[in-house]
Amino acid sequence: MQRTQIYLSEPERQGLLALAQRSGRSQSALIREAIDRFLDNNQPQERLARLRAGRGLWAAGPGPLDGLTLRQELDRIPPEGG
């Protein structure tokens, strides 16, 4: 591993610190994880492979939901932190 420095805005720094404290992980570990995810999501061949792997996931489902049914489903999900 190689050491590097980055500049963070104050809100970024505070958010990262809070997340590290909540998760019990180091800020460095969280930054490395974020970079790994960013790199994975920006590799065209990896993205294509993920899209192909997900093809047909909903094929056995009930089909598309109408607006009212979708709203009712969303209303049943409790809000985060609540």
TAQUI-V929070 format. One record per pair of residues at least 24 apart in sequence whose ideal C-beta (glycine too) atoms are under 8 Angstrom apart, sorted by the first residue. I is the first residue (numbers start at 1). GAP is how many residues later the second one is. Records with the same first field share a line. If there is no record, write none. Layout:
BEGIN
I = GAP + GAP
END
This chain:
BEGIN
6 = 25
END
